[in-house]
Amino acid sequence: MKKILIIEDDEKITEIERDYLEANDFEVELTATGNDGLEKSISNDYDLILLDIMLPGVDGFQICREIRKIKETPILLVSAKREDVDKIRGLGIGADDYIVKPFSPSELVARVKSHIARYERLTGGKNQANILNFGDLEINLDAHRVFVAGNEITLANREFELLAFLAQNPNIVFSRERLFERIWGLEALGDSATVTVHINRIREKIETNPNKPRYIETIWGSGYRFNF
């Protein structure tokens, strides 16, 4: 279910937006102040944000600016301001659309669906911060799941941590000792030779030809590098 954040201080408009969105199978979260809306926008993940411009505390323009510094979540500005300068300003600071009050609830829902669909087309429908894609290889960092050509493979915890670390730092050579310290910790028992064992196991699971690895390359005398 897609999740929408509504930042709006007009209770009647909030109720209309919520009712129509929930009727179209959206999950809706509400807030009525700019400060709380900004905090929620930054701290949580939403599929779209409905953002009023005139708010108590931080206004909608500033909230939009702050969101755009770190996120590409679709933002639909909702305002009673009809002047073109406000529309231009809103779109210029990163909003995806601008709808003027009073509006048709069905048009609002249509625009919400359109912008979510557009965003998913651009991003592949995935949270790029938590899912890494390299050709046929997909690594879901949050779920600790790995797929090769659409088929899920099973990795032990250390194998997953090692693969994820290398994939998050592509084209950088890491020595066995550095990888051992990073994954097993400085106080871990054993030695860096265990890194080689785990690398070989990972290759057997993710590589088409483990003897000629595509993803994890051995740099003789130096260590390992994830190719991308």
N, C-alpha and C positions, 0 to 999 in steps of 0.2 A: 504493500500500500504506500502510495506517495505521500510525503509529509510536507505540509505547508505551514509556514509561520506568518501570522497576520499581526502586523504592528499598526494598531489603529486605536485612537482614543474616543471615537464616536461609537457608542455602544450599539445604536441601531444599525449602523453600517456593518459593524463587526458581526452582528447576528445574521444579517443577510448573507454576508460573504461566507461565514461558517456554515450556515444551513445549506446553501447551494453547493458548496464544495463537498461537504459530508454526503450530500445526496448523490454526488458523483464519485463516491468511494475514495475521497481523499481523507487523510488523517490531518486534523487541524490543531495547531497550538496558537494560543492568543496571548497578546500582551498589549498594554494600553499606554506605556511610556517609552520615550526614546531611549533612556538609559537602560532599561530592562531589555528593550528590543535589541539594542546594540550588543549587550552581553550575551543574549541568547543566540543571536546571529553568528557571533564569533565562536562561541563555545560548542554549539551543536551543528549537526548537519541536517539541512532541509533540501527538498527537491525544488522549492521555489519560495521566495519571500514576497508577500504583499505588503508594501511599505507606504504608509501615509506620509505626507511631507510635513504638515503642521502637527507637531507632537509636543507634549510637555517634556522639558529637558532637551536632549539632543534631537535636532530636527532630522527629517528623512534624508536630506541631501548629505549631511555629515555621516549618517549611518551608512548610506550607500558608498561614500568614499572609503570609510573604514573597512567595510566588507570587501571591496574591490582590491584592497591592499594584499589580501591573503586568500580570497575565494572567488570562484567564478559562478557561484550559485545564481540562477536566474532571479532577477529583481524586477518586479512590476510595481511602478509608482502609482499610487492612487491619491488624487488630490482634487480639491474644489477649484484650484487655480486653473484658469483656462488660457492664460497668456502663453503665446508661443515661446517667450523667453524662458519660462519655467520648464516647458517641455524640452527645449534645447539644452538647458542647463542640466536637467535630470539625465537625459540621454548622454550628454557629454561627460558626465562623471561616472558612467558605467551602468546605468539602468538599462534594462532590455526593452522596456515598454513603458507607456504612460497612458493612464486611463482617467478620464475626468468624471467627477461626481456631478450629478447623479448618473449612474450607469446602468445598463441592462445586466442583471445578474447572469443571464445566459451568455452574454458577450464576455463577461469576466471569466467565466468558467472556460469558455472556448479559448481565450487568450492564455490562460494558465496551462491548459493542455498543450497548446501549440508551442509555448516556450519550453516546457518540460521535454516535449518530443524533440524539439530542435537541439536542446542541450545534450540529450542522450545520443542523438545522431553525431554530434561533434565529438563527444567523449567516448563513444562506444557503449554508453549506458553504465559505465563503471566509475567507481571512485578512484581516480588516477593516483591519489596519494597512497592508497592501500592495496592496489592491485598492479603488479608489474607484468608487462607483456614483452616478450622477446621472441618474435616469430611464433613457433608452435608452443612455446613455453609460457605458462601463466602462473604467477606466484601471488596468492592471496595472503597478504601479510597478517590481516586481522583474523582470518579463519584458519590460518596455518594449513592451507591446502595448496596442492600443486597439480597442475594439469599439463599434459603433453598431448598436443593435437586433439584437445577436447576430452581426453581420458584422464581421470584422476589417478595419481600414483601415490603410494604410501612412503613417507619418509619418517625415520626416527627423529626425535626432537632435536638432537645435535646436528643431524643431517640437514634438517630444515633450517635451523639457525645459521649454519654455515653457508648454505645456498643463498638464503635471504641476505645475509651480510655482503657476500660477494656481488649479488645482483644489485644491491642498493649502492654499490660502489664500483660500477663497471669501468673497465679499461685501466684499473689501478692494480699494480702488482703487490701482493701481500706475501711476506715470508711465512713459512710454516709456523715459526715461533710467534709471529704477530697474530696469526689466526688462532693459534692455541690459546694465547692470552685473552683474545677477544671473546672466544666462544666458551672456553672451559674455565677461564679465570686464572688469575695469577697463583692462587693457592691450590689449584686442582692437582690431583695426583696423576702421574703419568708423564709422557713427554710429547713433543711435537710430532712424533712419528704417527700418532693417532690421527692427525690431520690428513695424512696421505691415505690412510685406510678409509676415512669418511669420504674424501674426495672420490676415491675409486667407486665406492658404493653409490654415491650420488650419480656419477657418470653412467653406471650400469642402469640406472632407473630413468634418466632424462635424455641421454644421448642415443641417437640412432646407431652410431658406431662409437662405443666407449674408447676404442683404441685411437680414434681420430676425433677427439671431442670438439664439438662446435661451440659450446658455451664456456666450460671451464678449461682453460689452457694452462699447461705446465710451462713455466719459464725457467729453464734449466739453470740451476745455481742461484735463483732468486726467489721462486715461490709459485704462486698461482694468480691467474687473472681471469676475470669474467669478461668475455668478449661481447661487445654490443656495438 
